[in-house]
Amino acid sequence: MFFKRPKKILIEFHGWNAEYITYYFIIDALKSLFPADVHAFATFPNFLSRNFFKKFIDDVKFFLGNILNKKTFRIFRFLGVKSFFIPILYFQNYQLANKYYKIFYNKNNINKDDILKIKINNILIGDILYDSYLKAYNQYTIEVKSTEFKKFFKNFLFLFFYWNDYFIKNDVKAVIVIHATYLTGLPLRIAIFKNKKAIVANSIKIFQLNKSNIYSHREFLSYKKEFSNFNLTQKKKYLSFSKKKIIEKFSGDLSTMEYLSFPSFDKKQNTKKVIMKSNKFKVLIAPHIFSDSPHIYGNMLFPDNYEWLLFLFNISKKTNYEWYIKLHPDVSIVKFDKTYEVIIKLLKNYKNIKWISPQVSHNTLIKQGINAVFTIHGSIGSEYPFFGIPVINASLNNPHIKYNFNFHPENISKLESIVYNLPKLKNKIRRKEILEFFFMHKIIYNSSWLEIDYSFLVKKFGNFNQFMSSKDVFLHLLNSLNNNNKEKIKYKMRLFFNTNNYIFCNKEFPSILNKNI
């Protein structure tokens, strides 16, 4: 007699209350496709880095919250969740983890790039390991042979084999998470390679991942093709609307970027001279947060954001340019990350690079004469080119890759060549391309399929973090939808999950889109 494996849908248990509305519709859609019980799992970013005391406290809180049916647990049960669990790392998992750990560290001259290439059972997990470690320990890079990283690596393998064993013992039909990176990316990545539904979901976009595309948020690869399918009247209308919105953004409007606390562009320009008055070529470095999922779109020219920054700092000494660096104003207030402190410390050894306060508006820098900008894959790539200023990316997996208003060097050697030849760069920037990209990236693909004004709600709840974590936001969102809207969304979502299409978003509702433009 064969043992019948229980059919299960796994969802990530998390505290982003504003995203529970997404689970509400996804669970309904999936249950219409296959019978399965829904189970919620918890692997917080610090899951593998906690000491014994912290683990004990977390486990007790989780146990009591479940037993006492605290509000978050109560909402998940309302959504249809049958049970809650935290992965338990069994001894047999440890044996396999130790085996693979020894195989890896017995190699000669291992480096950071080797970490990113790690596969087990043909499942790529190196990028998830890399980002999970940076997040768990709030680090800016990894030291492959450090005691801290080696311990984390072994525990990470431990968790991988737990999930691998879980999929063997259970008929997992779908895995639903809020992020494709960090530790929750492990069951998701296994689901992808076992041809199960692998879903990354929020109230703006929902992704179905597969072996051909194991990363979320890569819808930018289809922007040019999709825009070309609009008729001439639509294109004219959309480009005109895009121009209006991008100009509003450059005046400090945050409606297309609700998650930010402060705008990078502000109509209140700094009258103080920030950029030196000279004939030298002026270069701006726009760094990224070191520990915040550097591999969200896939690999870059460098193993992480810090290595890219170090490359630019070192090569800056070999040029006759004026170099500047400016963080986004939000970065300086991020408590979980060391980017601000690390850069300030680095600058003591690179006095040729001038620090610009994060609060200084990019409008000021543009007006005072910045000539070129370096980023990895930041939004600045569609901002400075609007004013005729070239931007050089350090990743082929960047949102602007299909357009010519940025430079996309294929390797570090070509990036180095660009640095030395910056004043000679010839880049015919077409504003029309930028407007097209902005429309696709910030309007079509950045509007909620819930037909809800998120910028209004973020202001109502105070700020983005308060909105996402408020205990009242789920019921607020649910009650704001009338029955017709709920049924329309359910119908569309069922159709979506009955396909292998990559993304579900506002473009599924063209009537809503056209009404708002």
Backbone torsions as a table, in degrees:
resi	resn	phi	psi	omega
1	MET	NA	128.5	-177.9
2	PHE	-85.1	141.6	177.0
3	PHE	-77.3	127.4	-179.7
4	LYS	-88.5	115.3	-178.4
5	ARG	-72.7	134.0	179.6
6	PRO	-67.1	138.2	177.6
7	LYS	-83.2	130.8	-174.6
8	LYS	-138.1	146.3	167.1
9	ILE	-112.4	125.3	-179.3
10	LEU	-103.6	132.0	174.8
11	ILE	-127.0	148.1	-179.8
12	GLU	-75.1	129.3	175.2
13	PHE	-88.0	117.6	-176.8
14	HIS	-147.6	175.0	-175.8
15	GLY	-104.2	14.7	177.6
16	TRP	-83.6	82.4	-171.3
17	ASN	-57.7	-32.2	-177.8
18	ALA	-67.8	-16.1	-178.4
19	GLU	-94.1	-3.1	179.5
20	TYR	-65.0	-27.4	178.3
21	ILE	-61.5	-31.5	177.8
22	THR	-66.5	-44.3	176.7
23	TYR	-58.0	-38.4	-178.7
24	TYR	-53.8	-46.7	-177.4
25	PHE	-81.3	-35.8	-178.7
26	ILE	-66.4	-45.1	179.7
27	ILE	-60.4	-42.7	177.0
28	ASP	-58.7	-44.1	-177.5
29	ALA	-68.1	-44.2	-177.7
30	LEU	-67.5	-37.4	-179.7
31	LYS	-68.3	-19.9	175.7
32	SER	-78.2	-16.9	-179.0
33	LEU	-93.0	-39.2	-179.1
34	PHE	-152.6	144.5	177.9
35	PRO	-74.9	125.4	179.3
36	ALA	-165.2	147.6	174.9
37	ASP	-83.7	149.9	-178.8
38	VAL	-102.0	130.6	-179.7
39	HIS	-129.4	137.2	-178.5
40	ALA	-103.4	132.6	179.8
41	PHE	-118.0	150.1	-179.5
42	ALA	-124.8	119.9	169.1
43	THR	-137.0	89.0	-177.3
44	PHE	-67.8	159.2	-177.5
45	PRO	-52.3	-33.0	-178.2
46	ASN	-93.9	15.9	-174.2
47	PHE	-55.1	-40.4	-176.2
48	LEU	-95.7	-4.8	-175.8
49	SER	-111.8	4.4	-177.9
50	ARG	-75.3	147.9	170.8
51	ASN	-81.6	175.4	-174.9
52	PHE	-59.6	-42.9	-177.8
53	PHE	-63.7	-45.9	-179.7
54	LYS	-63.8	-40.8	178.4
55	LYS	-62.0	-43.4	180.0
56	PHE	-61.2	-47.7	-179.4
57	ILE	-61.9	-46.3	179.9
58	ASP	-60.5	-43.4	-178.4
59	ASP	-65.9	-38.8	178.7
60	VAL	-65.8	-44.9	178.9
61	LYS	-59.6	-43.3	-179.6
62	PHE	-64.7	-43.7	-179.9
63	PHE	-62.5	-47.7	-178.6
64	LEU	-67.6	-39.3	178.7
65	GLY	-60.7	-38.6	179.0
66	ASN	-69.4	-49.0	-177.6
67	ILE	-64.7	-44.1	-177.2
68	LEU	-84.1	-2.2	178.2
69	ASN	55.9	50.4	178.1
70	LYS	-59.8	166.8	-166.8
71	LYS	-53.4	-46.4	-179.2
72	THR	-62.5	-44.3	178.2
73	PHE	-63.4	-38.8	-179.4
74	ARG	-64.0	-40.5	178.5
75	ILE	-65.2	-42.8	179.8
76	PHE	-63.0	-37.9	177.2
77	ARG	-66.8	-37.6	175.6
78	PHE	-60.6	-34.4	180.0
79	LEU	-73.7	-13.9	177.9
80	GLY	113.8	11.1	-178.6
81	VAL	-75.8	130.1	-177.4
82	LYS	-86.3	-39.2	-178.2
83	SER	-151.2	167.0	-179.3
84	PHE	-127.4	143.2	178.4
85	PHE	-151.9	155.7	172.4
86	ILE	-114.5	132.6	179.7
87	PRO	-54.2	136.7	176.1
88	ILE	-111.4	124.5	-173.5
89	LEU	-89.1	101.8	-175.8
90	TYR	-79.3	161.9	-175.1
91	PHE	-61.9	-39.2	-178.7
92	GLN	-63.9	-30.2	175.7
93	ASN	-68.4	-37.2	-179.7
94	TYR	-63.4	-40.2	-179.1
95	GLN	-61.8	-44.4	178.6
96	LEU	-66.4	-41.8	179.6
97	ALA	-60.3	-44.6	-179.0
98	ASN	-63.8	-36.5	178.9
99	LYS	-62.5	-50.7	-178.4
100	TYR	-69.1	-32.8	177.8
101	TYR	-61.1	-47.2	-179.1
102	LYS	-66.2	-38.9	178.5
103	ILE	-60.3	-43.3	-177.6
104	PHE	-67.7	-47.3	-174.8
105	TYR	-79.5	-5.4	173.4
106	ASN	-84.2	-6.8	176.8
107	LYS	-75.2	157.3	179.4
108	ASN	-91.3	145.1	171.7
109	ASN	54.1	43.3	178.4
110	ILE	-69.4	146.3	-178.3
111	ASN	-139.5	-173.0	-176.5
112	LYS	-65.0	-37.0	178.7
113	ASP	-64.6	-32.8	177.2
114	ASP	-64.4	-35.5	177.7
115	ILE	-60.7	-45.3	-176.7
116	LEU	-65.8	-19.3	-177.5
117	LYS	-93.4	-0.9	-173.8
118	ILE	-63.1	127.9	174.7
119	LYS	-130.3	145.2	171.3
120	ILE	-131.8	130.8	-175.9
121	ASN	55.1	35.1	-179.0
122	ASN	67.8	13.6	178.5
123	ILE	-101.4	119.0	178.8
124	LEU	-71.4	123.3	179.7
125	ILE	-131.2	-4.2	-175.4
126	GLY	-60.4	-40.8	180.0
127	ASP	-66.9	-36.0	178.6
128	ILE	-68.7	-40.8	176.2
129	LEU	-59.1	-47.7	-177.6
130	TYR	-58.7	-52.9	-177.1
131	ASP	-68.2	-34.8	-179.9
132	SER	-65.5	-40.1	179.3
133	TYR	-66.0	-47.1	-180.0
134	LEU	-57.7	-41.2	-178.9
135	LYS	-70.0	-45.6	-175.0
136	ALA	-63.8	-38.3	-176.1
137	TYR	-107.2	7.4	179.4
138	ASN	52.5	52.3	-177.2
139	GLN	-105.4	161.3	179.8
140	TYR	-100.1	-18.0	174.8
141	THR	-159.3	-177.8	177.3
142	ILE	-117.1	148.2	169.8
143	GLU	-109.2	105.8	-168.7
144	VAL	-55.7	-35.5	-175.1
145	LYS	-102.4	11.2	178.0
146	SER	-72.9	151.5	179.8
147	THR	-61.0	-40.7	-178.3
148	GLU	-62.4	-47.6	-178.6
149	PHE	-68.1	-40.9	-178.5
150	LYS	-61.9	-39.5	177.2
151	LYS	-64.2	-44.9	179.8
152	PHE	-63.7	-41.6	179.8
153	PHE	-57.3	-46.8	-178.8
154	LYS	-64.2	-42.4	178.1
155	ASN	-65.9	-35.0	177.7
156	PHE	-63.7	-43.8	176.7
157	LEU	-63.4	-38.6	175.6
158	PHE	-53.9	-49.2	-178.9
159	LEU	-66.9	-38.9	178.3
160	PHE	-58.1	-47.0	-177.1
161	PHE	-71.5	-26.4	171.6
162	TYR	-59.7	-50.3	-177.5
163	TRP	-67.8	-36.4	178.2
164	ASN	-61.4	-42.8	177.7
165	ASP	-65.8	-37.4	179.8
166	TYR	-62.0	-41.4	-180.0
167	PHE	-69.4	-28.3	177.0
168	ILE	-70.7	-40.0	-175.3
169	LYS	-85.0	-17.1	-178.1
170	ASN	-127.8	147.6	176.6
171	ASP	-89.3	81.5	-178.2
172	VAL	-75.7	118.8	-178.4
173	LYS	-88.7	-31.2	-177.2
174	ALA	-158.3	149.8	172.2
175	VAL	-124.7	129.6	-177.8
176	ILE	-123.1	122.1	179.1
177	VAL	-133.5	166.8	179.5
178	ILE	-90.8	-26.5	176.6
179	HIS	-131.1	143.5	179.3
180	ALA	-85.9	-4.3	-178.1
181	THR	-109.7	-175.7	-177.6
182	TYR	62.9	-166.8	-170.6
183	LEU	-65.9	-29.7	178.3
184	THR	-67.8	-14.7	177.4
185	GLY	-70.9	-18.9	-178.3
186	LEU	-65.6	-57.0	177.5
187	PRO	-62.0	-31.8	177.8
188	LEU	-63.8	-46.4	-178.4
189	ARG	-65.5	-37.3	176.7
190	ILE	-65.2	-41.7	178.1
191	ALA	-59.4	-41.0	179.4
192	ILE	-57.9	-48.2	-174.9
193	PHE	-80.0	-7.2	172.3
194	LYS	-103.7	11.4	177.1
195	ASN	59.4	37.5	174.0
196	LYS	-98.9	168.4	175.7
197	LYS	-67.3	119.3	-179.8
198	ALA	-118.3	105.7	-166.9
199	ILE	-118.8	128.2	172.0
200	VAL	-111.7	121.6	-167.6
201	ALA	-134.7	138.3	165.3
202	ASN	-146.9	179.7	-173.1
203	SER	-81.0	4.4	173.7
204	ILE	-104.7	-45.9	-176.9
205	LYS	-140.9	148.5	173.1
206	ILE	-126.7	130.8	-177.8
207	PHE	-115.0	140.6	168.2
208	GLN	-110.1	114.5	-177.2
209	LEU	-94.0	155.9	177.5
210	ASN	-150.2	-177.9	-175.6
211	LYS	-63.0	-26.5	179.8
212	SER	-79.0	-24.0	179.6
213	ASN	-146.2	95.1	-174.8
214	ILE	-90.1	3.0	-179.0
215	TYR	-115.3	144.4	173.6
216	SER	-87.1	172.5	174.3
217	HIS	62.0	30.2	176.7
218	ARG	-111.2	27.8	178.0
219	GLU	-63.6	-17.8	-178.9
220	PHE	-61.1	-18.3	179.4
221	LEU	-66.4	-19.6	-177.5
222	SER	-106.8	2.3	-174.2
223	TYR	-56.1	-52.2	-175.5
224	LYS	-61.2	-44.6	-178.6
225	LYS	-64.7	-43.5	-179.0
226	GLU	-65.7	-42.2	-179.4
227	PHE	-65.7	-34.2	-179.7
228	SER	-65.4	-20.5	-179.6
229	ASN	-81.4	-10.6	175.5
230	PHE	-73.8	150.9	176.5
231	ASN	-78.5	171.5	-174.0
232	LEU	-60.8	-39.5	179.7
233	THR	-64.0	-43.6	178.8
234	GLN	-63.6	-45.0	-178.9
235	LYS	-58.7	-45.5	-179.4
236	LYS	-61.5	-44.5	-179.3
237	LYS	-64.3	-44.7	-176.5
238	TYR	-69.1	-40.1	179.4
239	LEU	-66.7	-37.0	178.1
240	SER	-65.2	-43.1	178.9
241	PHE	-66.3	-40.1	179.3
242	SER	-61.3	-41.8	179.2
243	LYS	-62.1	-41.4	178.9
244	LYS	-61.0	-45.5	-176.3
245	LYS	-71.6	-36.3	-178.4
246	ILE	-71.0	-34.6	176.9
247	ILE	-67.2	-37.8	175.6
248	GLU	-62.2	-39.5	178.6
249	LYS	-61.4	-42.9	-179.0
250	PHE	-70.9	-6.9	175.2
251	SER	-99.1	4.0	176.6
252	GLY	104.8	5.1	-179.2
253	ASP	-72.8	137.2	-178.4
254	LEU	-111.9	15.5	-172.6
255	SER	-64.8	-24.3	177.7
256	THR	-96.3	1.0	-179.3
257	MET	-142.0	64.7	-172.8
258	GLU	-63.6	-22.6	-176.0
259	TYR	-74.5	-11.3	-179.8
260	LEU	-86.0	146.2	176.6
261	SER	-90.4	-33.0	-177.8
262	PHE	-131.0	143.6	178.0
263	PRO	-78.9	145.6	174.3
264	SER	-76.8	-29.3	178.4
265	PHE	-109.0	136.6	-178.3
266	ASP	-145.5	133.1	-178.8
267	LYS	-65.0	-20.3	176.0
268	LYS	-80.7	97.6	-176.7
269	GLN	-83.3	149.2	178.3
270	ASN	-78.0	121.5	-178.9
271	THR	-79.8	-17.7	178.6
272	LYS	-71.2	142.4	-179.7
273	LYS	-71.9	115.8	-179.5
274	VAL	-101.1	-43.4	178.2
275	ILE	-93.0	129.7	-177.0
276	MET	-64.0	145.3	178.4
277	LYS	-88.9	104.5	-179.8
278	SER	-159.1	175.0	179.0
279	ASN	-90.4	2.2	-178.6
280	LYS	-73.9	151.3	176.2
281	PHE	-71.4	133.5	-171.4
282	LYS	-111.4	124.8	-172.7
283	VAL	-120.0	136.0	177.8
284	LEU	-113.1	133.1	171.4
285	ILE	-103.3	127.1	179.6
286	ALA	-113.9	91.6	-174.2
287	PRO	-73.3	160.8	177.1
288	HIS	-106.3	160.4	174.8
289	ILE	-63.5	127.6	-173.4
290	PHE	-63.7	-42.9	-170.6
291	SER	-96.9	4.5	-173.4
292	ASP	-98.7	82.8	175.8
293	SER	37.8	68.0	179.4
294	PRO	-59.9	-23.7	-176.2
295	HIS	-103.2	29.2	-177.9
296	ILE	-59.0	-35.6	179.5
297	TYR	-96.3	-5.2	-172.9
298	GLY	122.2	-171.9	-176.4
299	ASN	-73.2	160.3	-177.7
300	MET	-119.4	-174.4	176.1
301	LEU	-70.0	-24.5	-179.8
302	PHE	-119.6	156.6	-178.8
303	PRO	-66.0	-25.5	178.0
304	ASP	-157.7	176.2	-176.7
305	ASN	-66.5	-34.6	-179.6
306	TYR	-66.5	-42.9	-179.4
307	GLU	-63.1	-37.6	176.1
308	TRP	-62.6	-45.2	-178.6
309	LEU	-64.1	-41.5	179.5
310	LEU	-63.2	-39.0	176.2
311	PHE	-58.9	-47.5	-179.6
312	LEU	-66.0	-40.4	179.0
313	PHE	-60.7	-44.1	-177.9
314	ASN	-69.3	-41.8	-178.5
315	ILE	-73.5	-22.7	179.6
316	SER	-60.5	-31.4	-178.7
317	LYS	-70.5	-15.6	-178.2
318	LYS	-97.8	7.3	-179.3
319	THR	-117.8	169.5	177.7
320	ASN	-109.8	25.8	-179.7
321	TYR	-88.8	167.3	167.4
322	GLU	-95.1	121.7	-177.2
323	TRP	-106.8	138.8	178.5
324	TYR	-132.6	154.5	175.9
325	ILE	-136.4	137.1	-179.9
326	LYS	-144.0	125.7	174.4
327	LEU	-82.7	156.4	170.6
328	HIS	-65.7	142.8	-178.6
329	PRO	-56.4	-27.2	178.5
330	ASP	-69.1	-31.3	-174.4
331	VAL	-62.7	-37.1	-177.0
332	SER	-68.6	-13.8	179.5
333	ILE	-109.4	1.1	179.0
334	VAL	-73.2	119.4	-173.1
335	LYS	-83.3	-22.9	-174.1
336	PHE	-86.9	0.5	-170.7
337	ASP	-128.8	152.1	-177.5
338	LYS	-104.3	10.1	-174.0
339	THR	-52.3	-49.4	-177.4
340	TYR	-57.1	-51.9	-177.0
341	GLU	-64.8	-41.7	-177.9
342	VAL	-63.3	-42.8	-178.9
343	ILE	-68.0	-41.8	177.8
344	ILE	-58.6	-41.1	179.5
345	LYS	-68.1	-41.3	179.2
346	LEU	-61.0	-39.9	-175.4
347	LEU	-62.4	-18.9	177.6
348	LYS	-65.0	-26.3	179.1
349	ASN	-100.8	-3.1	179.7
350	TYR	-131.4	70.4	-174.2
351	LYS	-72.1	-9.5	176.7
352	ASN	-76.6	-12.9	179.2
353	ILE	-100.4	124.3	-174.3
354	LYS	-96.6	133.0	179.7
355	TRP	-79.7	131.0	173.9
356	ILE	-114.9	131.3	-179.7
357	SER	-55.2	136.5	177.9
358	PRO	-57.3	-25.0	-177.1
359	GLN	-78.2	-10.9	178.6
360	VAL	-70.9	130.6	-178.7
361	SER	-71.6	144.4	174.8
362	HIS	-63.3	-25.9	175.8
363	ASN	-58.7	-38.0	178.4
364	THR	-65.2	-44.8	-178.1
365	LEU	-65.3	-38.8	178.8
366	ILE	-65.4	-45.1	-178.3
367	LYS	-65.7	-34.6	-176.2
368	GLN	-87.2	-3.5	166.6
369	GLY	114.6	27.0	173.0
370	ILE	-64.1	136.8	-175.5
371	ASN	-104.9	-23.7	-179.2
372	ALA	-159.2	155.3	-176.4
373	VAL	-133.1	142.1	175.3
374	PHE	-113.3	134.3	176.1
375	THR	-145.2	171.9	172.4
376	ILE	-94.8	-57.0	177.0
377	HIS	-153.9	31.8	-173.6
378	GLY	-77.8	164.1	-179.5
379	SER	-65.5	-15.5	178.2
380	ILE	-60.9	-19.0	179.0
381	GLY	-64.8	-20.2	176.8
382	SER	-109.8	5.7	-176.4
383	GLU	-102.5	-59.5	-178.4
384	TYR	-63.3	-37.5	177.9
385	PRO	-59.9	-25.4	177.6
386	PHE	-60.2	-25.2	179.5
387	PHE	-104.8	15.8	176.3
388	GLY	81.4	13.9	-177.2
389	ILE	-103.3	123.1	-176.3
390	PRO	-69.5	145.4	176.8
391	VAL	-122.6	134.4	-179.1
392	ILE	-112.8	118.9	179.1
393	ASN	-85.5	160.3	175.6
394	ALA	-121.2	32.2	177.7
395	SER	-156.7	137.9	173.8
396	LEU	-82.5	-10.0	175.3
397	ASN	-100.1	66.1	179.2
398	ASN	-125.8	153.9	-173.9
399	PRO	-60.2	-17.2	-175.1
400	HIS	-101.8	9.1	-168.2
401	ILE	-60.9	-27.7	-177.7
402	LYS	-86.3	0.9	-176.4
403	TYR	-117.8	160.6	-175.7
404	ASN	-100.9	7.7	-179.1
405	PHE	-85.7	2.3	172.7
406	ASN	-124.5	163.8	169.1
407	PHE	-98.7	136.7	-177.1
408	HIS	-127.7	74.1	179.7
409	PRO	-59.2	140.8	-174.4
410	GLU	-81.0	-20.9	-178.9
411	ASN	-153.8	176.1	-176.0
412	ILE	-66.9	-34.5	179.0
413	SER	-61.4	-42.3	179.4
414	LYS	-70.9	-34.0	175.2
415	LEU	-64.1	-42.7	178.9
416	GLU	-61.1	-41.7	178.8
417	SER	-62.8	-39.5	178.2
418	ILE	-63.0	-42.2	-179.6
419	VAL	-57.6	-46.6	-177.3
420	TYR	-70.1	-19.9	-175.6
421	ASN	-116.5	23.7	-176.9
422	LEU	-52.1	-46.2	-177.6
423	PRO	-65.4	-18.2	-178.1
424	LYS	-96.0	-2.4	-176.9
425	LEU	-59.9	133.7	175.9
426	LYS	-118.5	112.2	-176.8
427	ASN	-135.3	107.7	179.9
428	LYS	-79.1	95.9	-178.2
429	ILE	-83.1	122.5	177.5
430	ARG	-103.7	117.4	-179.9
431	ARG	-59.8	-31.7	-179.1
432	LYS	-59.2	-38.8	177.9
433	GLU	-64.8	-40.7	-179.8
434	ILE	-65.3	-41.7	178.7
435	LEU	-64.7	-38.5	177.4
436	GLU	-63.0	-48.6	178.9
437	PHE	-59.8	-46.5	-177.5
438	PHE	-60.9	-40.2	179.1
439	PHE	-62.6	-46.5	-178.6
440	MET	-67.9	-44.2	-170.7
441	HIS	-78.6	-39.5	-172.4
442	LYS	-108.4	-7.5	-178.6
443	ILE	-118.5	-63.1	-180.0
444	ILE	-62.5	-48.2	-173.4
445	TYR	-96.0	8.3	-178.4
446	ASN	-125.4	17.0	177.8
447	SER	-111.6	135.4	-174.4
448	SER	-66.5	135.5	174.2
449	TRP	-69.7	-4.5	177.0
450	LEU	-83.0	-4.4	-176.4
451	GLU	56.2	47.5	-179.6
452	ILE	-123.6	138.0	178.7
453	ASP	-81.0	97.3	-175.3
454	TYR	-69.7	-35.7	-179.0
455	SER	-62.9	-35.9	177.6
456	PHE	-66.9	-42.5	-178.0
457	LEU	-68.3	-39.0	178.9
458	VAL	-59.3	-44.0	177.9
459	LYS	-65.3	-39.0	-178.1
460	LYS	-63.8	-39.2	-178.2
461	PHE	-87.0	-5.1	176.8
462	GLY	115.8	-61.1	175.3
463	ASN	-157.9	179.5	-174.1
464	PHE	-61.2	-46.5	-177.7
465	ASN	-64.3	-39.1	177.8
466	GLN	-67.3	-37.5	177.8
467	PHE	-63.7	-46.6	-176.3
468	MET	-67.8	-31.1	-173.6
469	SER	-102.3	-5.0	-178.2
470	SER	-61.8	134.4	-179.3
471	LYS	-69.7	-16.6	-176.2
472	ASP	-95.9	-9.4	-168.4
473	VAL	-69.7	-33.1	-179.0
474	PHE	-61.6	-52.2	-179.5
475	LEU	-64.9	-34.0	177.4
476	HIS	-60.8	-46.5	-179.3
477	LEU	-67.6	-43.2	-178.6
478	LEU	-63.2	-43.7	-178.3
479	ASN	-73.2	-18.9	-180.0
480	SER	-77.5	-11.6	179.7
481	LEU	-97.9	128.6	175.3
482	ASN	-79.9	169.4	-175.1
483	ASN	-61.4	-36.2	179.3
484	ASN	-63.3	-43.9	178.7
485	ASN	-64.1	-41.5	179.1
486	LYS	-60.4	-45.8	-178.7
487	GLU	-67.3	-35.6	178.7
488	LYS	-64.9	-43.3	179.5
489	ILE	-66.4	-43.8	179.6
490	LYS	-59.7	-43.0	-179.7
491	TYR	-63.2	-47.9	-179.3
492	LYS	-62.8	-40.4	-177.2
493	MET	-70.3	-36.1	176.3
494	ARG	-62.7	-42.0	177.0
495	LEU	-60.6	-43.3	-178.4
496	PHE	-61.3	-48.6	-177.1
497	PHE	-73.7	-9.1	174.4
498	ASN	-85.2	1.2	177.6
499	THR	-121.0	-179.1	172.7
500	ASN	-108.8	21.4	-179.9
501	ASN	-58.8	149.1	-172.2
502	TYR	-76.0	-41.2	-170.1
503	ILE	-137.0	141.7	172.9
504	PHE	-118.8	123.9	-177.9
505	CYS	-158.0	-165.2	-175.4
506	ASN	-60.0	-24.3	-178.4
507	LYS	-67.8	-11.7	174.2
508	GLU	-72.1	-12.3	-178.1
509	PHE	-124.8	72.1	-175.4
510	PRO	-58.2	-29.8	179.7
511	SER	-64.7	-37.5	178.0
512	ILE	-67.1	-44.5	-178.4
513	LEU	-59.8	-50.2	-177.2
514	ASN	-66.7	-29.8	178.9
515	LYS	-67.1	-31.6	-175.7
516	ASN	-90.4	-1.2	-178.6
517	ILE	-110.3	NA	NA
